[in-house]
């Protein structure tokens, strides 16, 4: 029954209700949510707005933006999805989660205003986040795009700065397998006359083509801004220093930051975030850039849990993110200075490219512990086993080249426990494959 819940309901009751009011979890298009948002006047802010789309790197780019702007003294709101343990992770105001009651009140506001228009879970929660941000008197609103870009619920808001982080194949059932088409869909968050940041290395031409079609002001990595890494630091630069100023009174053509701390989150996304901050047009001190890059953190992104053995969690769930994870694990092995094993605990969803994702890691992982996730979308253990076998072929490895045969378990918790029992104190244990994987390991550890 529509509109059958009342304001006094708990947050848990609201979340159960939201899962029941629309027949499908995903329905592309902005018609329904756009009507409700217009009726409730939720699409305009007395704040700067940044939207962030991309296959990977959205969450870490948002985390860099959030930390830099907070360190600069601004009031900042951020959306993030999915959550790992607590729904309230999806909306942060000034770095903090809000109360359950604040979310319940916001849901009641949306429910009262939607009439007989049905909304998906993500659409409803997006509108709720916009309401919470309007009530918070913010300077900057950062919206992480969910699926795609052009037709994503967050795209009902026109951003001052729109960011595309990376392009790869994921959500193929919805976005297809053509990177050029995917890139154009994600570029749908660009707006005429507004800044559009392309942080994609070697981007499909459709990003620049779309920006040109609509008259967006495109700022692209390796064209308009650049970054480079040294052993223990990195540099960032906007503009070009190849053309010197014509006289001493001419303004500098280059904005640069040298000897930045190498961040815990992906460097490419730190560089993209700095470009977005510069495009925002706010007065952000250099020290805020430096401290924000150094201190940005995000649960489930190379999140360290323990040190003997080293324990990490990462939400890598597609080939691009798996390649980044492999590079991070190789770095940790090199830093160890002695022989160590990398022990992987893996659970994935059945609609992901399991073989290609695992193939990116076969050269660095020494033993595998596989298990199904607690989700209707979970890949059964047999599918992960087959994916790993296919990955070995893709990467020209065999089971005999590993230190032990892959082990299958009934649950992720059992796989994590088994991996720890078999690890030496100097080994590295990595749990990855999905947000669900990270959530189940985190819940197991916390009891």
C-alpha positions in Angstrom: 0.0 0.0 0.0 1.4 3.4 -0.9 2.0 6.0 1.8 1.1 3.5 4.5 4.0 4.3 6.9 4.0 7.1 9.4 6.6 9.5 10.7 7.0 7.7 14.0 8.5 4.6 12.3 12.1 3.7 13.0 14.9 4.0 10.4 15.0 0.2 10.1 11.2 0.2 9.4 11.6 2.9 6.8 14.4 1.0 5.0 12.3 -2.2 4.9 9.4 -0.1 3.5 11.5 1.5 0.8 12.5 -1.9 -0.5 8.8 -2.8 -1.0 7.3 0.2 -2.7 8.7 -0.2 -6.2 8.5 -3.4 -8.3 12.2 -3.3 -9.4 15.5 -2.2 -7.7 16.7 -0.3 -10.8 14.6 1.6 -13.3 16.6 4.0 -15.5 15.1 7.4 -16.2 14.5 10.7 -14.4 10.8 11.2 -15.1 9.4 10.0 -11.8 12.1 11.3 -9.5 12.3 14.5 -11.4 8.6 15.2 -10.8 8.8 14.6 -7.1 12.0 16.6 -6.8 10.4 19.5 -8.6 7.3 19.4 -6.4 9.4 19.4 -3.3 11.9 22.0 -4.6 14.9 19.7 -3.9 17.1 20.4 -6.9 18.5 23.8 -6.0 21.0 24.7 -3.3 22.6 27.8 -1.7 25.8 25.8 -2.2 28.3 24.8 -4.8 27.5 21.3 -6.2 29.9 18.6 -7.5 28.7 15.4 -9.0 31.1 12.5 -9.4 30.6 9.6 -11.9 32.8 6.8 -13.1 33.2 3.1 -13.2 35.7 3.1 -10.3 37.1 5.8 -8.1 33.9 7.7 -7.3 34.1 7.1 -3.6 37.7 7.9 -3.2 37.4 11.0 -5.3 34.5 12.2 -3.1 36.6 11.4 0.0 39.5 13.5 -1.3 37.1 16.4 -2.1 35.4 16.1 1.2 38.7 16.1 3.2 40.2 19.0 1.3 37.1 21.2 1.6 36.6 20.4 5.3 40.3 21.3 5.9 39.7 24.5 4.1 36.9 25.4 6.6 33.8 24.8 4.4 30.6 23.0 5.5 30.4 19.9 3.3 27.8 17.3 2.5 28.6 14.0 0.7 26.5 11.1 -0.6 28.1 7.7 -0.9 26.8 4.2 -1.8 26.4 1.5 -1.1 27.0 1.4 2.6 29.1 -1.3 4.3 27.5 -1.7 7.7 25.1 1.2 8.5 22.7 2.9 6.1 23.7 6.2 7.7 27.1 5.9 5.9 25.4 7.1 2.7 25.0 10.7 3.9 27.8 12.6 5.6 27.6 16.2 6.8 30.9 17.8 7.8 32.5 14.3 8.0 29.9 12.8 10.3 26.9 10.5 9.9 23.5 11.9 10.9 21.1 10.5 13.4 18.7 7.7 12.6 15.9 10.2 13.5 17.1 12.8 11.0 16.9 10.1 8.2 13.5 9.0 9.4 12.2 12.6 9.3 13.6 13.1 5.9 12.0 9.9 4.6 8.7 11.1 6.0 9.0 14.4 4.2 9.6 12.6 0.8 6.8 10.1 1.5 4.3 12.9 2.2 5.3 14.7 -1.0 5.6 11.9 -3.5 1.8 11.3 -3.9 1.1 8.2 -5.9 4.5 8.3 -7.7 6.5 5.2 -7.0 10.2 5.5 -6.4 13.0 2.9 -6.3 15.1 2.5 -3.2 17.9 4.6 -4.7 15.6 7.3 -6.0 13.9 7.7 -2.6 17.2 7.8 -0.7 18.7 10.2 -3.2 15.8 12.6 -2.6 16.1 12.2 1.2 19.8 13.1 1.0 19.0 16.2 -1.0 16.5 17.2 1.7 19.0 16.6 4.5 21.6 18.7 2.6 19.1 21.6 2.1 18.4 21.6 5.9 22.2 21.6 6.8 23.2 25.0 5.4 26.2 23.8 3.5 28.8 25.5 1.4 29.5 22.5 -0.9 27.4 19.4 -1.8 29.2 16.4 -3.3 27.0 13.8 -5.0 28.3 10.4 -5.9 26.6 9.1 -9.0 25.2 5.6 -8.6 24.8 3.8 -11.9 25.8 5.4 -15.2 25.3 9.2 -15.3 22.8 10.6 -17.7 19.8 8.7 -16.2 21.1 8.3 -12.7 18.9 9.7 -9.9 21.5 12.2 -8.8 21.5 13.8 -12.3 18.3 15.7 -11.4 20.7 18.2 -9.9 22.8 20.4 -12.2 26.3 20.6 -10.8 28.8 23.5 -10.9 31.5 20.9 -11.4 30.9 17.5 -12.9 33.6 14.8 -12.6 34.1 11.5 -14.5 36.8 9.4 -12.8 37.4 6.2 -14.8 35.7 4.3 -17.6 35.6 0.5 -17.7 33.0 -2.2 -18.3 30.8 -2.9 -15.3 27.0 -3.2 -14.9 27.0 -4.5 -18.5 23.3 -5.5 -18.3 22.5 -1.8 -17.9 25.3 0.1 -19.6 26.5 -2.4 -22.2 30.1 -3.4 -23.1 31.1 -0.5 -25.4 33.5 1.8 -23.5 32.7 4.7 -25.9 28.9 4.3 -25.1 29.6 4.0 -21.4 31.7 7.1 -21.4 29.0 9.1 -23.1 26.4 7.9 -20.6 28.6 8.9 -17.7 29.3 12.3 -19.3 25.6 12.9 -19.2 26.2 14.7 -15.8 28.0 17.6 -17.7 26.2 20.9 -18.1 26.4 23.8 -20.5 28.8 26.5 -19.4 29.9 24.5 -16.4 33.2 22.9 -15.6 33.6 19.2 -16.5 36.6 17.3 -15.2 37.8 14.2 -17.1 40.1 12.2 -14.9 40.1 9.2 -17.3 43.5 8.1 -18.6 43.3 7.7 -22.4 39.6 8.5 -22.4 37.1 7.5 -25.2 36.6 10.4 -27.6 32.9 10.4 -26.7 33.7 12.3 -23.5 35.2 15.3 -25.3 32.6 15.0 -28.1 29.7 15.3 -25.6 31.3 18.1 -23.7 31.7 20.0 -27.0 28.2 19.3 -28.1 26.6 20.8 -25.0 29.1 23.5 -24.4 30.7 22.2 -21.2 34.1 23.5 -20.2 36.2 20.3 -20.3 39.3 20.0 -18.1 41.1 16.8 -18.9 44.0 15.0 -17.2 47.3 14.9 -19.3 45.9 17.8 -21.3 44.9 20.5 -18.9 46.3 19.2 -15.7 49.1 16.8 -15.0 50.5 14.7 -12.2 53.7 12.7 -11.7 54.9 10.4 -8.9 58.4 10.2 -7.4 59.6 7.6 -4.9 58.1 9.3 -1.8 56.0 12.2 -3.1 54.1 13.5 -6.1 53.5 16.7 -8.0 50.3 18.2 -9.5 50.1 20.9 -12.1 47.3 22.8 -13.8 48.2 24.5 -17.2 51.5 24.4 -19.0 54.9 25.8 -18.3 56.1 25.3 -21.8 55.3 28.9 -22.8 57.0 31.3 -20.4 55.4 34.6 -19.5 56.2 37.4 -21.9 57.2 39.8 -19.1 57.7 39.9 -15.4 54.2 41.4 -14.8 52.3 38.7 -16.7 50.3 36.3 -14.5 51.7 32.8 -14.0 50.3 30.3 -16.5 50.8 27.4 -14.1 49.4 26.4 -10.8 51.4 23.6 -9.2 51.8 21.7 -5.9 55.1 20.0 -5.4 56.2 17.2 -3.0 52.7 16.2 -2.0 52.3 13.2 0.3 51.4 10.0 -1.6 47.9 9.2 -0.5 46.4 6.0 0.9 43.7 6.1 -1.7 44.4 6.0 -5.5 46.7 8.8 -6.7 44.8 9.3 -9.9 41.7 10.2 -8.0 43.6 12.6 -5.7 44.8 14.4 -8.9 41.2 14.5 -10.2 39.9 15.9 -6.9 42.5 18.7 -6.9 41.4 19.6 -10.4 37.8 19.7 -9.3 38.5 21.8 -6.3 40.4 24.3 -8.5 37.4 24.4 -10.9 35.0 25.1 -8.1 36.2 28.7 -7.7 36.4 28.7 -3.9 39.4 30.0 -2.0 41.1 26.8 -0.9 44.5 27.2 0.8 47.4 25.1 -0.4 47.7 23.6 3.1 44.1 22.3 2.8 45.1 20.6 -0.5 48.1 19.0 1.2 46.4 17.9 4.3 43.3 16.7 2.5 45.3 14.5 0.1 47.4 13.1 3.0 44.5 12.3 5.3 41.6 11.2 3.1 40.4 7.7 4.1 37.5 5.5 3.0 36.3 2.2 4.5 36.8 -0.8 2.3 39.5 0.8 0.1 42.8 -0.9 1.0 41.5 -0.7 4.6 44.0 -2.2 7.0 42.6 -4.2 9.9 45.7 -5.9 11.4 49.5 -6.2 11.1 50.6 -9.7 12.1 49.6 -11.0 9.6 48.7 -7.9 7.6 45.0 -7.8 7.0 43.3 -5.6 4.3 39.8 -5.2 2.9 39.1 -3.8 -0.6 35.8 -3.6 -2.5 37.5 -4.3 -5.9 34.9 -6.1 -8.0 35.7 -5.5 -11.6 38.9 -5.8 -13.8 40.0 -2.2 -13.5 39.7 -2.1 -9.7 41.3 -5.5 -9.5 44.3 -4.3 -11.4 44.7 -1.4 -9.0 44.5 -3.8 -6.1 47.2 -6.0 -7.6 49.5 -3.0 -7.9 48.9 -2.2 -4.2 49.6 -5.8 -3.1 52.8 -5.9 -5.1 53.9 -2.7 -3.4 53.2 -4.2 0.0 55.2 -7.3 -1.0 58.1 -5.2 -2.1 58.0 -3.2 1.1 58.2 -6.3 3.2 61.7 -7.0 2.2 61.3 -10.7 2.8 59.3 -13.5 1.3 55.6 -13.2 2.1 52.5 -14.9 0.9 49.4 -13.1 -0.3 46.3 -15.0 0.8 43.0 -13.9 -0.9 39.5 -14.3 0.5 37.0 -13.8 -2.3 33.3 -13.5 -2.7 31.7 -11.9 -5.7 28.3 -11.2 -7.4 27.2 -13.4 -10.2 26.7 -10.5 -12.6 30.4 -9.5 -12.5 33.2 -10.5 -14.8 34.8 -12.9 -12.3 37.4 -14.4 -14.6 38.8 -11.1 -15.8 38.8 -9.6 -12.3 40.6 -12.6 -10.8 43.1 -12.7 -13.7 44.4 -9.3 -12.7 45.5 -10.9 -9.4 46.8 -14.3 -10.2 50.4 -13.1 -10.5 50.4 -11.7 -7.0 48.0 -14.0 -5.0 49.6 -17.1 -3.6 46.5 -18.9 -2.2 42.8 -18.5 -2.6 39.9 -18.9 -0.2 36.5 -18.7 -2.0 33.0 -18.4 -0.6 29.5 -17.3 -1.6 28.0 -14.0 -0.3 24.8 -13.6 1.6 22.9 -11.9 -1.3 20.4 -13.0 -3.9 23.0 -11.7 -6.5 25.8 -13.8 -5.0 27.9 -16.0 -7.2 27.9 -19.6 -5.9 31.2 -21.1 -5.0 31.3 -23.2 -8.2 31.0 -20.1 -10.4 33.9 -18.4 -8.5 35.9 -21.6 -8.9 35.3 -21.7 -12.6 36.1 -18.0 -12.8 39.4 -18.6 -11.1 40.2 -21.6 -13.4 39.4 -19.3 -16.4 41.5 -16.6 -14.9 44.5 -18.9 -14.7 44.2 -19.6 -18.4 43.8 -15.9 -19.2 47.0 -15.1 -17.2 48.9 -18.3 -18.3 49.1 -19.7 -14.8 48.0 -23.1 -13.4 46.9 -24.3 -10.0 50.2 -26.1 -9.7 52.0 -22.8 -9.8 50.2 -21.6 -6.7 51.4 -22.5 -3.2 48.2 -24.3 -2.5 45.0 -25.4 -4.2 42.1 -22.9 -4.0 39.9 -23.7 -1.0 36.1 -23.3 -1.0 34.0 -22.5 2.1 30.4 -22.2 3.0 30.6 -18.6 4.2 32.9 -15.6 3.9 33.4 -15.7 7.6 34.7 -19.2 7.4 37.0 -18.3 4.5 38.4 -15.4 6.5 39.0 -17.5 9.6 40.7 -20.3 7.5 42.9 -17.8 5.8 44.1 -16.4 9.1 44.8 -19.9 10.5 47.1 -20.6 7.5 48.9 -17.3 7.5 52.3 -16.6 8.9 52.8 -13.4 10.8 54.5 -11.7 7.9 51.9 -12.7 5.3 49.2 -10.5 3.7 45.5 -11.4 3.8 43.2 -9.5 1.5 39.5 -9.8 1.5 37.9 -8.5 -1.7 35.3 -8.9 -4.5 32.4 -6.8 -3.5 31.0 -4.4 -1.0 29.2 -7.4 0.4 32.5 -9.2 1.0 33.9 -6.3 3.0 30.7 -6.0 4.9 30.6 -9.7 5.9 34.2 -9.7 7.0 33.7 -6.5 9.0 30.6 -8.0 10.7 32.5 -11.2 11.4 35.4 -9.4 13.0 33.2 -7.1 15.1 31.1 -10.0 16.3 
